[in-house]
Amino acid sequence: MIPEKKITAKVDFYSASAYYVPGIPVDVYPLVFALSRVSGWIAHVLEQYAASKLTPPLADYTGPTGQKCVPIDQR
């Protein structure tokens, strides 16, 4: 991906080969990936619920600031 599009491959790029080996149909890949993510999110919420506190993300947003919002009808 880096030579072609100048971006690094995300986790779903590598998970596709894991889905291919057992014969999962290509059309179902997004569903399987989403289900695995949802189960992780649910586990995280259950951990926070059991501890009776919210756990904030450890990273701070460092993206661009000061950008103007363009109304949807002008996009």
CHARMM internal coordinates of N, CA and C (Angstrom, degrees):
IC EDIT
DIST 1 N 1 CA 1.4503
DIST 1 CA 1 C 1.5322
ANGL 1 N 1 CA 1 C 111.36
DIST 1 C 2 N 1.3148
ANGL 1 CA 1 C 2 N 117.88
DIHE 1 N 1 CA 1 C 2 N -34.46
DIST 2 N 2 CA 1.4588
ANGL 1 C 2 N 2 CA 119.55
DIHE 1 CA 1 C 2 N 2 CA -178.14
DIST 2 CA 2 C 1.5318
ANGL 2 N 2 CA 2 C 111.56
DIHE 1 C 2 N 2 CA 2 C -63.99
DIST 2 C 3 N 1.3494
ANGL 2 CA 2 C 3 N 119.97
DIHE 2 N 2 CA 2 C 3 N -48.10
DIST 3 N 3 CA 1.4657
ANGL 2 C 3 N 3 CA 118.44
DIHE 2 CA 2 C 3 N 3 CA 179.83
DIST 3 CA 3 C 1.5320
ANGL 3 N 3 CA 3 C 113.61
DIHE 2 C 3 N 3 CA 3 C -64.29
DIST 3 C 4 N 1.3323
ANGL 3 CA 3 C 4 N 117.53
DIHE 3 N 3 CA 3 C 4 N -35.18
DIST 4 N 4 CA 1.4564
ANGL 3 C 4 N 4 CA 120.55
DIHE 3 CA 3 C 4 N 4 CA -175.42
DIST 4 CA 4 C 1.5309
ANGL 4 N 4 CA 4 C 113.94
DIHE 3 C 4 N 4 CA 4 C -82.62
DIST 4 C 5 N 1.3347
ANGL 4 CA 4 C 5 N 116.23
DIHE 4 N 4 CA 4 C 5 N -47.80
DIST 5 N 5 CA 1.4658
ANGL 4 C 5 N 5 CA 119.78
DIHE 4 CA 4 C 5 N 5 CA -172.46
DIST 5 CA 5 C 1.5203
ANGL 5 N 5 CA 5 C 113.56
DIHE 4 C 5 N 5 CA 5 C -120.15
DIST 5 C 6 N 1.3201
ANGL 5 CA 5 C 6 N 117.89
DIHE 5 N 5 CA 5 C 6 N 0.42
DIST 6 N 6 CA 1.4676
ANGL 5 C 6 N 6 CA 122.92
DIHE 5 CA 5 C 6 N 6 CA 179.79
DIST 6 CA 6 C 1.5363
ANGL 6 N 6 CA 6 C 112.56
DIHE 5 C 6 N 6 CA 6 C 61.58
DIST 6 C 7 N 1.3440
ANGL 6 CA 6 C 7 N 116.34
DIHE 6 N 6 CA 6 C 7 N 33.71
DIST 7 N 7 CA 1.4548
ANGL 6 C 7 N 7 CA 121.13
DIHE 6 CA 6 C 7 N 7 CA 175.97
DIST 7 CA 7 C 1.5268
ANGL 7 N 7 CA 7 C 108.81
DIHE 6 C 7 N 7 CA 7 C -133.51
DIST 7 C 8 N 1.3105
ANGL 7 CA 7 C 8 N 116.28
DIHE 7 N 7 CA 7 C 8 N 153.13
DIST 8 N 8 CA 1.4633
ANGL 7 C 8 N 8 CA 119.79
DIHE 7 CA 7 C 8 N 8 CA 177.02
DIST 8 CA 8 C 1.5213
ANGL 8 N 8 CA 8 C 109.40
DIHE 7 C 8 N 8 CA 8 C -86.04
DIST 8 C 9 N 1.3126
ANGL 8 CA 8 C 9 N 116.21
DIHE 8 N 8 CA 8 C 9 N 150.49
DIST 9 N 9 CA 1.4629
ANGL 8 C 9 N 9 CA 121.17
DIHE 8 CA 8 C 9 N 9 CA -179.50
DIST 9 CA 9 C 1.5221
ANGL 9 N 9 CA 9 C 110.30
DIHE 8 C 9 N 9 CA 9 C -72.96
DIST 9 C 10 N 1.3102
ANGL 9 CA 9 C 10 N 115.98
DIHE 9 N 9 CA 9 C 10 N 139.75
DIST 10 N 10 CA 1.4607
ANGL 9 C 10 N 10 CA 122.10
DIHE 9 CA 9 C 10 N 10 CA 177.39
DIST 10 CA 10 C 1.5322
ANGL 10 N 10 CA 10 C 109.55
DIHE 9 C 10 N 10 CA 10 C -88.38
DIST 10 C 11 N 1.3161
ANGL 10 CA 10 C 11 N 116.82
DIHE 10 N 10 CA 10 C 11 N 175.15
DIST 11 N 11 CA 1.4552
ANGL 10 C 11 N 11 CA 121.64
DIHE 10 CA 10 C 11 N 11 CA -175.28
DIST 11 CA 11 C 1.5307
ANGL 11 N 11 CA 11 C 112.13
DIHE 10 C 11 N 11 CA 11 C -62.98
DIST 11 C 12 N 1.3315
ANGL 11 CA 11 C 12 N 117.98
DIHE 11 N 11 CA 11 C 12 N -32.18
DIST 12 N 12 CA 1.4579
ANGL 11 C 12 N 12 CA 119.25
DIHE 11 CA 11 C 12 N 12 CA -178.81
DIST 12 CA 12 C 1.5282
ANGL 12 N 12 CA 12 C 111.88
DIHE 11 C 12 N 12 CA 12 C -68.20
DIST 12 C 13 N 1.3248
ANGL 12 CA 12 C 13 N 118.46
DIHE 12 N 12 CA 12 C 13 N -22.49
DIST 13 N 13 CA 1.4624
ANGL 12 C 13 N 13 CA 121.52
DIHE 12 CA 12 C 13 N 13 CA 175.36
DIST 13 CA 13 C 1.5263
ANGL 13 N 13 CA 13 C 109.76
DIHE 12 C 13 N 13 CA 13 C -63.55
DIST 13 C 14 N 1.3213
ANGL 13 CA 13 C 14 N 116.86
DIHE 13 N 13 CA 13 C 14 N -44.04
DIST 14 N 14 CA 1.4602
ANGL 13 C 14 N 14 CA 121.41
DIHE 13 CA 13 C 14 N 14 CA -179.24
DIST 14 CA 14 C 1.5243
ANGL 14 N 14 CA 14 C 111.97
DIHE 13 C 14 N 14 CA 14 C -77.77
DIST 14 C 15 N 1.3143
ANGL 14 CA 14 C 15 N 117.79
DIHE 14 N 14 CA 14 C 15 N -30.15
DIST 15 N 15 CA 1.4559
ANGL 14 C 15 N 15 CA 119.66
DIHE 14 CA 14 C 15 N 15 CA -179.70
DIST 15 CA 15 C 1.5250
ANGL 15 N 15 CA 15 C 111.67
DIHE 14 C 15 N 15 CA 15 C -69.88
DIST 15 C 16 N 1.3244
ANGL 15 CA 15 C 16 N 117.07
DIHE 15 N 15 CA 15 C 16 N -23.43
DIST 16 N 16 CA 1.4678
ANGL 15 C 16 N 16 CA 119.91
DIHE 15 CA 15 C 16 N 16 CA 179.24
DIST 16 CA 16 C 1.5205
ANGL 16 N 16 CA 16 C 111.44
DIHE 15 C 16 N 16 CA 16 C -59.92
DIST 16 C 17 N 1.3253
ANGL 16 CA 16 C 17 N 117.55
DIHE 16 N 16 CA 16 C 17 N -39.91
DIST 17 N 17 CA 1.4654
ANGL 16 C 17 N 17 CA 119.25
DIHE 16 CA 16 C 17 N 17 CA 178.86
DIST 17 CA 17 C 1.5295
ANGL 17 N 17 CA 17 C 110.98
DIHE 16 C 17 N 17 CA 17 C -67.96
DIST 17 C 18 N 1.3259
ANGL 17 CA 17 C 18 N 116.99
DIHE 17 N 17 CA 17 C 18 N -31.97
DIST 18 N 18 CA 1.4651
ANGL 17 C 18 N 18 CA 120.01
DIHE 17 CA 17 C 18 N 18 CA 177.15
DIST 18 CA 18 C 1.5279
ANGL 18 N 18 CA 18 C 110.97
DIHE 17 C 18 N 18 CA 18 C -70.16
DIST 18 C 19 N 1.3178
ANGL 18 CA 18 C 19 N 117.58
DIHE 18 N 18 CA 18 C 19 N -31.92
DIST 19 N 19 CA 1.4584
ANGL 18 C 19 N 19 CA 121.24
DIHE 18 CA 18 C 19 N 19 CA 177.23
DIST 19 CA 19 C 1.5246
ANGL 19 N 19 CA 19 C 111.45
DIHE 18 C 19 N 19 CA 19 C -75.65
DIST 19 C 20 N 1.3127
ANGL 19 CA 19 C 20 N 117.12
DIHE 19 N 19 CA 19 C 20 N -29.60
DIST 20 N 20 CA 1.4634
ANGL 19 C 20 N 20 CA 122.15
DIHE 19 CA 19 C 20 N 20 CA -176.89
DIST 20 CA 20 C 1.5295
ANGL 20 N 20 CA 20 C 111.65
DIHE 19 C 20 N 20 CA 20 C -69.11
DIST 20 C 21 N 1.3322
ANGL 20 CA 20 C 21 N 116.77
DIHE 20 N 20 CA 20 C 21 N -41.53
DIST 21 N 21 CA 1.4722
ANGL 20 C 21 N 21 CA 121.90
DIHE 20 CA 20 C 21 N 21 CA -174.42
DIST 21 CA 21 C 1.5344
ANGL 21 N 21 CA 21 C 112.37
DIHE 20 C 21 N 21 CA 21 C -58.65
DIST 21 C 22 N 1.3387
ANGL 21 CA 21 C 22 N 120.91
DIHE 21 N 21 CA 21 C 22 N -47.70
DIST 22 N 22 CA 1.4680
ANGL 21 C 22 N 22 CA 118.73
DIHE 21 CA 21 C 22 N 22 CA 179.04
DIST 22 CA 22 C 1.5264
ANGL 22 N 22 CA 22 C 114.06
DIHE 21 C 22 N 22 CA 22 C -78.21
DIST 22 C 23 N 1.3394
ANGL 22 CA 22 C 23 N 117.59
DIHE 22 N 22 CA 22 C 23 N -1.96
DIST 23 N 23 CA 1.4540
ANGL 22 C 23 N 23 CA 120.15
DIHE 22 CA 22 C 23 N 23 CA 175.98
DIST 23 CA 23 C 1.5148
ANGL 23 N 23 CA 23 C 115.74
DIHE 22 C 23 N 23 CA 23 C 90.87
DIST 23 C 24 N 1.3299
ANGL 23 CA 23 C 24 N 117.21
DIHE 23 N 23 CA 23 C 24 N 22.94
DIST 24 N 24 CA 1.4635
ANGL 23 C 24 N 24 CA 120.46
DIHE 23 CA 23 C 24 N 24 CA 177.99
DIST 24 CA 24 C 1.5300
ANGL 24 N 24 CA 24 C 108.03
DIHE 23 C 24 N 24 CA 24 C -69.21
DIST 24 C 25 N 1.3294
ANGL 24 CA 24 C 25 N 119.09
DIHE 24 N 24 CA 24 C 25 N 131.86
DIST 25 N 25 CA 1.4666
ANGL 24 C 25 N 25 CA 121.19
DIHE 24 CA 24 C 25 N 25 CA -179.73
DIST 25 CA 25 C 1.5349
ANGL 25 N 25 CA 25 C 111.66
DIHE 24 C 25 N 25 CA 25 C -62.64
DIST 25 C 26 N 1.3125
ANGL 25 CA 25 C 26 N 116.56
DIHE 25 N 25 CA 25 C 26 N 143.36
DIST 26 N 26 CA 1.4633
ANGL 25 C 26 N 26 CA 121.97
DIHE 25 CA 25 C 26 N 26 CA -177.10
DIST 26 CA 26 C 1.5270
ANGL 26 N 26 CA 26 C 111.48
DIHE 25 C 26 N 26 CA 26 C -58.47
DIST 26 C 27 N 1.3118
ANGL 26 CA 26 C 27 N 117.87
DIHE 26 N 26 CA 26 C 27 N -35.69
DIST 27 N 27 CA 1.4654
ANGL 26 C 27 N 27 CA 120.98
DIHE 26 CA 26 C 27 N 27 CA -179.58
DIST 27 CA 27 C 1.5235
ANGL 27 N 27 CA 27 C 112.93
DIHE 26 C 27 N 27 CA 27 C -63.40
DIST 27 C 28 N 1.3191
ANGL 27 CA 27 C 28 N 117.15
DIHE 27 N 27 CA 27 C 28 N -19.63
DIST 28 N 28 CA 1.4667
ANGL 27 C 28 N 28 CA 121.53
DIHE 27 CA 27 C 28 N 28 CA -176.41
DIST 28 CA 28 C 1.5287
ANGL 28 N 28 CA 28 C 112.02
DIHE 27 C 28 N 28 CA 28 C -95.47
DIST 28 C 29 N 1.3261
ANGL 28 CA 28 C 29 N 118.64
DIHE 28 N 28 CA 28 C 29 N -8.43
DIST 29 N 29 CA 1.4692
ANGL 28 C 29 N 29 CA 122.09
DIHE 28 CA 28 C 29 N 29 CA -178.12
DIST 29 CA 29 C 1.5325
ANGL 29 N 29 CA 29 C 113.19
DIHE 28 C 29 N 29 CA 29 C -52.50
DIST 29 C 30 N 1.3486
ANGL 29 CA 29 C 30 N 119.36
DIHE 29 N 29 CA 29 C 30 N -49.38
DIST 30 N 30 CA 1.4693
ANGL 29 C 30 N 30 CA 118.37
DIHE 29 CA 29 C 30 N 30 CA -179.37
DIST 30 CA 30 C 1.5252
ANGL 30 N 30 CA 30 C 112.81
DIHE 29 C 30 N 30 CA 30 C -61.29
DIST 30 C 31 N 1.3223
ANGL 30 CA 30 C 31 N 116.96
DIHE 30 N 30 CA 30 C 31 N -37.46
DIST 31 N 31 CA 1.4608
ANGL 30 C 31 N 31 CA 120.64
DIHE 30 CA 30 C 31 N 31 CA 179.14
DIST 31 CA 31 C 1.5272
ANGL 31 N 31 CA 31 C 111.02
DIHE 30 C 31 N 31 CA 31 C -64.66
DIST 31 C 32 N 1.3233
ANGL 31 CA 31 C 32 N 117.13
DIHE 31 N 31 CA 31 C 32 N -46.48
DIST 32 N 32 CA 1.4677
ANGL 31 C 32 N 32 CA 121.05
DIHE 31 CA 31 C 32 N 32 CA -179.75
DIST 32 CA 32 C 1.5257
ANGL 32 N 32 CA 32 C 110.00
DIHE 31 C 32 N 32 CA 32 C -62.70
DIST 32 C 33 N 1.3381
ANGL 32 CA 32 C 33 N 116.66
DIHE 32 N 32 CA 32 C 33 N -42.90
DIST 33 N 33 CA 1.4606
ANGL 32 C 33 N 33 CA 120.21
DIHE 32 CA 32 C 33 N 33 CA 179.21
DIST 33 CA 33 C 1.5234
ANGL 33 N 33 CA 33 C 110.68
DIHE 32 C 33 N 33 CA 33 C -63.04
DIST 33 C 34 N 1.3512
ANGL 33 CA 33 C 34 N 117.04
DIHE 33 N 33 CA 33 C 34 N -44.80
DIST 34 N 34 CA 1.4607
ANGL 33 C 34 N 34 CA 120.62
DIHE 33 CA 33 C 34 N 34 CA -179.49
DIST 34 CA 34 C 1.5245
ANGL 34 N 34 CA 34 C 111.43
DIHE 33 C 34 N 34 CA 34 C -64.39
DIST 34 C 35 N 1.3327
ANGL 34 CA 34 C 35 N 117.11
DIHE 34 N 34 CA 34 C 35 N -40.46
DIST 35 N 35 CA 1.4682
ANGL 34 C 35 N 35 CA 119.99
DIHE 34 CA 34 C 35 N 35 CA 179.32
DIST 35 CA 35 C 1.5220
ANGL 35 N 35 CA 35 C 111.78
DIHE 34 C 35 N 35 CA 35 C -62.58
DIST 35 C 36 N 1.3238
ANGL 35 CA 35 C 36 N 116.82
DIHE 35 N 35 CA 35 C 36 N -38.21
DIST 36 N 36 CA 1.4650
ANGL 35 C 36 N 36 CA 119.23
DIHE 35 CA 35 C 36 N 36 CA 178.59
DIST 36 CA 36 C 1.5234
ANGL 36 N 36 CA 36 C 110.62
DIHE 35 C 36 N 36 CA 36 C -67.27
DIST 36 C 37 N 1.3283
ANGL 36 CA 36 C 37 N 116.51
DIHE 36 N 36 CA 36 C 37 N -37.86
DIST 37 N 37 CA 1.4700
ANGL 36 C 37 N 37 CA 119.82
DIHE 36 CA 36 C 37 N 37 CA 177.14
DIST 37 CA 37 C 1.5189
ANGL 37 N 37 CA 37 C 111.08
DIHE 36 C 37 N 37 CA 37 C -66.25
DIST 37 C 38 N 1.3209
ANGL 37 CA 37 C 38 N 117.18
DIHE 37 N 37 CA 37 C 38 N -44.31
DIST 38 N 38 CA 1.4599
ANGL 37 C 38 N 38 CA 121.19
DIHE 37 CA 37 C 38 N 38 CA -178.56
DIST 38 CA 38 C 1.5266
ANGL 38 N 38 CA 38 C 110.67
DIHE 37 C 38 N 38 CA 38 C -61.82
DIST 38 C 39 N 1.3204
ANGL 38 CA 38 C 39 N 117.40
DIHE 38 N 38 CA 38 C 39 N -40.53
DIST 39 N 39 CA 1.4680
ANGL 38 C 39 N 39 CA 119.39
DIHE 38 CA 38 C 39 N 39 CA 179.28
DIST 39 CA 39 C 1.5295
ANGL 39 N 39 CA 39 C 110.48
DIHE 38 C 39 N 39 CA 39 C -63.83
DIST 39 C 40 N 1.3190
ANGL 39 CA 39 C 40 N 117.43
DIHE 39 N 39 CA 39 C 40 N -36.58
DIST 40 N 40 CA 1.4630
ANGL 39 C 40 N 40 CA 120.35
DIHE 39 CA 39 C 40 N 40 CA 176.25
DIST 40 CA 40 C 1.5167
ANGL 40 N 40 CA 40 C 112.23
DIHE 39 C 40 N 40 CA 40 C -67.04
DIST 40 C 41 N 1.3432
ANGL 40 CA 40 C 41 N 116.47
DIHE 40 N 40 CA 40 C 41 N -41.30
DIST 41 N 41 CA 1.4626
ANGL 40 C 41 N 41 CA 120.03
DIHE 40 CA 40 C 41 N 41 CA 177.86
DIST 41 CA 41 C 1.5239
ANGL 41 N 41 CA 41 C 111.17
DIHE 40 C 41 N 41 CA 41 C -63.50
DIST 41 C 42 N 1.3330
ANGL 41 CA 41 C 42 N 116.26
DIHE 41 N 41 CA 41 C 42 N -41.02
DIST 42 N 42 CA 1.4700
ANGL 41 C 42 N 42 CA 119.95
DIHE 41 CA 41 C 42 N 42 CA 179.27
DIST 42 CA 42 C 1.5251
ANGL 42 N 42 CA 42 C 110.16
DIHE 41 C 42 N 42 CA 42 C -63.88
DIST 42 C 43 N 1.3217
ANGL 42 CA 42 C 43 N 117.27
DIHE 42 N 42 CA 42 C 43 N -42.63
DIST 43 N 43 CA 1.4600
ANGL 42 C 43 N 43 CA 120.57
DIHE 42 CA 42 C 43 N 43 CA 178.13
DIST 43 CA 43 C 1.5277
ANGL 43 N 43 CA 43 C 110.50
DIHE 42 C 43 N 43 CA 43 C -60.47
DIST 43 C 44 N 1.3313
ANGL 43 CA 43 C 44 N 116.78
DIHE 43 N 43 CA 43 C 44 N -40.46
DIST 44 N 44 CA 1.4638
ANGL 43 C 44 N 44 CA 120.78
DIHE 43 CA 43 C 44 N 44 CA 178.73
DIST 44 CA 44 C 1.5278
ANGL 44 N 44 CA 44 C 111.13
DIHE 43 C 44 N 44 CA 44 C -63.81
DIST 44 C 45 N 1.3243
ANGL 44 CA 44 C 45 N 117.45
DIHE 44 N 44 CA 44 C 45 N -43.48
DIST 45 N 45 CA 1.4613
ANGL 44 C 45 N 45 CA 121.47
DIHE 44 CA 44 C 45 N 45 CA 179.08
DIST 45 CA 45 C 1.5271
ANGL 45 N 45 CA 45 C 110.68
DIHE 44 C 45 N 45 CA 45 C -64.21
DIST 45 C 46 N 1.3258
ANGL 45 CA 45 C 46 N 116.92
DIHE 45 N 45 CA 45 C 46 N -41.60
DIST 46 N 46 CA 1.4679
ANGL 45 C 46 N 46 CA 120.12
DIHE 45 CA 45 C 46 N 46 CA 178.74
DIST 46 CA 46 C 1.5273
ANGL 46 N 46 CA 46 C 111.49
DIHE 45 C 46 N 46 CA 46 C -63.68
DIST 46 C 47 N 1.3265
ANGL 46 CA 46 C 47 N 117.42
DIHE 46 N 46 CA 46 C 47 N -37.40
DIST 47 N 47 CA 1.4638
ANGL 46 C 47 N 47 CA 120.44
DIHE 46 CA 46 C 47 N 47 CA 176.56
DIST 47 CA 47 C 1.5258
ANGL 47 N 47 CA 47 C 110.73
DIHE 46 C 47 N 47 CA 47 C -64.20
DIST 47 C 48 N 1.3380
ANGL 47 CA 47 C 48 N 116.62
DIHE 47 N 47 CA 47 C 48 N -42.94
DIST 48 N 48 CA 1.4579
ANGL 47 C 48 N 48 CA 119.58
DIHE 47 CA 47 C 48 N 48 CA 178.66
DIST 48 CA 48 C 1.5240
ANGL 48 N 48 CA 48 C 110.89
DIHE 47 C 48 N 48 CA 48 C -65.77
DIST 48 C 49 N 1.3131
ANGL 48 CA 48 C 49 N 116.65
DIHE 48 N 48 CA 48 C 49 N -39.87
DIST 49 N 49 CA 1.4678
ANGL 48 C 49 N 49 CA 120.75
DIHE 48 CA 48 C 49 N 49 CA 179.15
DIST 49 CA 49 C 1.5271
ANGL 49 N 49 CA 49 C 110.86
DIHE 48 C 49 N 49 CA 49 C -63.40
DIST 49 C 50 N 1.3279
ANGL 49 CA 49 C 50 N 116.62
DIHE 49 N 49 CA 49 C 50 N -42.28
DIST 50 N 50 CA 1.4623
ANGL 49 C 50 N 50 CA 120.30
DIHE 49 CA 49 C 50 N 50 CA 179.96
DIST 50 CA 50 C 1.5259
ANGL 50 N 50 CA 50 C 111.79
DIHE 49 C 50 N 50 CA 50 C -65.34
DIST 50 C 51 N 1.3345
ANGL 50 CA 50 C 51 N 116.49
DIHE 50 N 50 CA 50 C 51 N -33.00
DIST 51 N 51 CA 1.4635
ANGL 50 C 51 N 51 CA 120.43
DIHE 50 CA 50 C 51 N 51 CA -179.66
DIST 51 CA 51 C 1.5304
ANGL 51 N 51 CA 51 C 112.00
DIHE 50 C 51 N 51 CA 51 C -86.81
DIST 51 C 52 N 1.3290
ANGL 51 CA 51 C 52 N 117.51
DIHE 51 N 51 CA 51 C 52 N -5.64
DIST 52 N 52 CA 1.4725
ANGL 51 C 52 N 52 CA 123.90
DIHE 51 CA 51 C 52 N 52 CA -178.72
DIST 52 CA 52 C 1.5219
ANGL 52 N 52 CA 52 C 112.33
DIHE 51 C 52 N 52 CA 52 C 56.76
DIST 52 C 53 N 1.3399
ANGL 52 CA 52 C 53 N 117.22
DIHE 52 N 52 CA 52 C 53 N 35.27
DIST 53 N 53 CA 1.4638
ANGL 52 C 53 N 53 CA 119.72
DIHE 52 CA 52 C 53 N 53 CA 174.90
DIST 53 CA 53 C 1.5247
ANGL 53 N 53 CA 53 C 109.27
DIHE 52 C 53 N 53 CA 53 C -154.58
DIST 53 C 54 N 1.3103
ANGL 53 CA 53 C 54 N 114.62
DIHE 53 N 53 CA 53 C 54 N 152.67
DIST 54 N 54 CA 1.4523
ANGL 53 C 54 N 54 CA 120.96
DIHE 53 CA 53 C 54 N 54 CA 176.55
DIST 54 CA 54 C 1.5244
ANGL 54 N 54 CA 54 C 109.73
DIHE 53 C 54 N 54 CA 54 C -87.26
DIST 54 C 55 N 1.3130
ANGL 54 CA 54 C 55 N 116.42
DIHE 54 N 54 CA 54 C 55 N 141.29
DIST 55 N 55 CA 1.4528
ANGL 54 C 55 N 55 CA 121.79
DIHE 54 CA 54 C 55 N 55 CA 178.04
DIST 55 CA 55 C 1.5262
ANGL 55 N 55 CA 55 C 107.98
DIHE 54 C 55 N 55 CA 55 C -108.10
DIST 55 C 56 N 1.3343
ANGL 55 CA 55 C 56 N 117.98
DIHE 55 N 55 CA 55 C 56 N 110.56
DIST 56 N 56 CA 1.4573
ANGL 55 C 56 N 56 CA 119.18
DIHE 55 CA 55 C 56 N 56 CA -179.58
DIST 56 CA 56 C 1.5260
ANGL 56 N 56 CA 56 C 111.22
DIHE 55 C 56 N 56 CA 56 C -73.92
DIST 56 C 57 N 1.3243
ANGL 56 CA 56 C 57 N 117.46
DIHE 56 N 56 CA 56 C 57 N 159.05
DIST 57 N 57 CA 1.4625
ANGL 56 C 57 N 57 CA 120.02
DIHE 56 CA 56 C 57 N 57 CA 176.80
DIST 57 CA 57 C 1.5312
ANGL 57 N 57 CA 57 C 110.53
DIHE 56 C 57 N 57 CA 57 C -61.48
DIST 57 C 58 N 1.3185
ANGL 57 CA 57 C 58 N 116.84
DIHE 57 N 57 CA 57 C 58 N 150.63
DIST 58 N 58 CA 1.4554
ANGL 57 C 58 N 58 CA 120.82
DIHE 57 CA 57 C 58 N 58 CA -179.32
DIST 58 CA 58 C 1.5312
ANGL 58 N 58 CA 58 C 112.39
DIHE 57 C 58 N 58 CA 58 C -85.51
DIST 58 C 59 N 1.3141
ANGL 58 CA 58 C 59 N 117.93
DIHE 58 N 58 CA 58 C 59 N -11.62
DIST 59 N 59 CA 1.4565
ANGL 58 C 59 N 59 CA 121.25
DIHE 58 CA 58 C 59 N 59 CA -177.56
DIST 59 CA 59 C 1.5302
ANGL 59 N 59 CA 59 C 110.64
DIHE 58 C 59 N 59 CA 59 C -104.70
DIST 59 C 60 N 1.3211
ANGL 59 CA 59 C 60 N 115.79
DIHE 59 N 59 CA 59 C 60 N 146.47
DIST 60 N 60 CA 1.4604
ANGL 59 C 60 N 60 CA 121.69
DIHE 59 CA 59 C 60 N 60 CA 174.87
DIST 60 CA 60 C 1.5162
ANGL 60 N 60 CA 60 C 109.13
DIHE 59 C 60 N 60 CA 60 C -101.38
DIST 60 C 61 N 1.3181
ANGL 60 CA 60 C 61 N 116.20
DIHE 60 N 60 CA 60 C 61 N 145.83
DIST 61 N 61 CA 1.4616
ANGL 60 C 61 N 61 CA 120.80
DIHE 60 CA 60 C 61 N 61 CA 177.71
DIST 61 CA 61 C 1.5243
ANGL 61 N 61 CA 61 C 109.23
DIHE 60 C 61 N 61 CA 61 C -68.68
DIST 61 C 62 N 1.3142
ANGL 61 CA 61 C 62 N 116.05
DIHE 61 N 61 CA 61 C 62 N 128.71
DIST 62 N 62 CA 1.4650
ANGL 61 C 62 N 62 CA 120.02
DIHE 61 CA 61 C 62 N 62 CA -178.99
DIST 62 CA 62 C 1.5272
ANGL 62 N 62 CA 62 C 111.17
DIHE 61 C 62 N 62 CA 62 C -124.48
DIST 62 C 63 N 1.2993
ANGL 62 CA 62 C 63 N 117.42
DIHE 62 N 62 CA 62 C 63 N 22.95
DIST 63 N 63 CA 1.4597
ANGL 62 C 63 N 63 CA 121.79
DIHE 62 CA 62 C 63 N 63 CA -178.60
DIST 63 CA 63 C 1.5119
ANGL 63 N 63 CA 63 C 112.17
DIHE 62 C 63 N 63 CA 63 C -76.55
DIST 63 C 64 N 1.3313
ANGL 63 CA 63 C 64 N 115.72
DIHE 63 N 63 CA 63 C 64 N -175.12
DIST 64 N 64 CA 1.4544
ANGL 63 C 64 N 64 CA 119.39
DIHE 63 CA 63 C 64 N 64 CA -178.15
DIST 64 CA 64 C 1.5286
ANGL 64 N 64 CA 64 C 112.24
DIHE 63 C 64 N 64 CA 64 C -64.94
DIST 64 C 65 N 1.3130
ANGL 64 CA 64 C 65 N 116.09
DIHE 64 N 64 CA 64 C 65 N 147.21
DIST 65 N 65 CA 1.4667
ANGL 64 C 65 N 65 CA 121.12
DIHE 64 CA 64 C 65 N 65 CA 178.62
DIST 65 CA 65 C 1.5243
ANGL 65 N 65 CA 65 C 108.84
DIHE 64 C 65 N 65 CA 65 C -121.22
DIST 65 C 66 N 1.3033
ANGL 65 CA 65 C 66 N 116.52
DIHE 65 N 65 CA 65 C 66 N 166.15
DIST 66 N 66 CA 1.4466
ANGL 65 C 66 N 66 CA 121.66
DIHE 65 CA 65 C 66 N 66 CA 176.01
DIST 66 CA 66 C 1.5164
ANGL 66 N 66 CA 66 C 114.79
DIHE 65 C 66 N 66 CA 66 C 76.45
DIST 66 C 67 N 1.3219
ANGL 66 CA 66 C 67 N 117.89
DIHE 66 N 66 CA 66 C 67 N 16.04
DIST 67 N 67 CA 1.4615
ANGL 66 C 67 N 67 CA 119.90
DIHE 66 CA 66 C 67 N 67 CA 178.98
DIST 67 CA 67 C 1.5222
ANGL 67 N 67 CA 67 C 109.56
DIHE 66 C 67 N 67 CA 67 C -81.30
DIST 67 C 68 N 1.3350
ANGL 67 CA 67 C 68 N 115.67
DIHE 67 N 67 CA 67 C 68 N 145.72
DIST 68 N 68 CA 1.4506
ANGL 67 C 68 N 68 CA 120.62
DIHE 67 CA 67 C 68 N 68 CA 179.56
DIST 68 CA 68 C 1.5204
ANGL 68 N 68 CA 68 C 110.13
DIHE 67 C 68 N 68 CA 68 C -92.14
DIST 68 C 69 N 1.3095
ANGL 68 CA 68 C 69 N 116.47
DIHE 68 N 68 CA 68 C 69 N 143.74
DIST 69 N 69 CA 1.4594
ANGL 68 C 69 N 69 CA 121.99
DIHE 68 CA 68 C 69 N 69 CA 178.48
DIST 69 CA 69 C 1.5222
ANGL 69 N 69 CA 69 C 109.45
DIHE 68 C 69 N 69 CA 69 C -85.62
DIST 69 C 70 N 1.3282
ANGL 69 CA 69 C 70 N 115.85
DIHE 69 N 69 CA 69 C 70 N 127.16
DIST 70 N 70 CA 1.4657
ANGL 69 C 70 N 70 CA 121.61
DIHE 69 CA 69 C 70 N 70 CA 177.58
DIST 70 CA 70 C 1.5334
ANGL 70 N 70 CA 70 C 107.53
DIHE 69 C 70 N 70 CA 70 C -93.97
DIST 70 C 71 N 1.3348
ANGL 70 CA 70 C 71 N 118.02
DIHE 70 N 70 CA 70 C 71 N 125.74
DIST 71 N 71 CA 1.4700
ANGL 70 C 71 N 71 CA 119.61
DIHE 70 CA 70 C 71 N 71 CA 179.47
DIST 71 CA 71 C 1.5321
ANGL 71 N 71 CA 71 C 111.50
DIHE 70 C 71 N 71 CA 71 C -58.39
DIST 71 C 72 N 1.3140
ANGL 71 CA 71 C 72 N 116.02
DIHE 71 N 71 CA 71 C 72 N 147.62
DIST 72 N 72 CA 1.4672
ANGL 71 C 72 N 72 CA 121.23
DIHE 71 CA 71 C 72 N 72 CA -175.18
DIST 72 CA 72 C 1.5250
ANGL 72 N 72 CA 72 C 111.29
DIHE 71 C 72 N 72 CA 72 C -57.06
DIST 72 C 73 N 1.3159
ANGL 72 CA 72 C 73 N 117.97
DIHE 72 N 72 CA 72 C 73 N -40.27
DIST 73 N 73 CA 1.4631
ANGL 72 C 73 N 73 CA 119.26
DIHE 72 CA 72 C 73 N 73 CA -177.59
DIST 73 CA 73 C 1.5351
ANGL 73 N 73 CA 73 C 113.69
DIHE 72 C 73 N 73 CA 73 C -69.86
DIST 73 C 74 N 1.3280
ANGL 73 CA 73 C 74 N 117.23
DIHE 73 N 73 CA 73 C 74 N -10.47
DIST 74 N 74 CA 1.4591
ANGL 73 C 74 N 74 CA 121.68
DIHE 73 CA 73 C 74 N 74 CA 177.82
DIST 74 CA 74 C 1.5236
ANGL 74 N 74 CA 74 C 112.78
DIHE 73 C 74 N 74 CA 74 C -104.45
DIST 74 C 75 N 1.3096
ANGL 74 CA 74 C 75 N 117.35
DIHE 74 N 74 CA 74 C 75 N 2.35
DIST 75 N 75 CA 1.4765
ANGL 74 C 75 N 75 CA 120.63
DIHE 74 CA 74 C 75 N 75 CA -179.52
DIST 75 CA 75 C 1.4911
ANGL 75 N 75 CA 75 C 110.77
DIHE 74 C 75 N 75 CA 75 C -84.14
END
COOR INIT
IC SEED 1 N 1 CA 1 C
IC BUILD
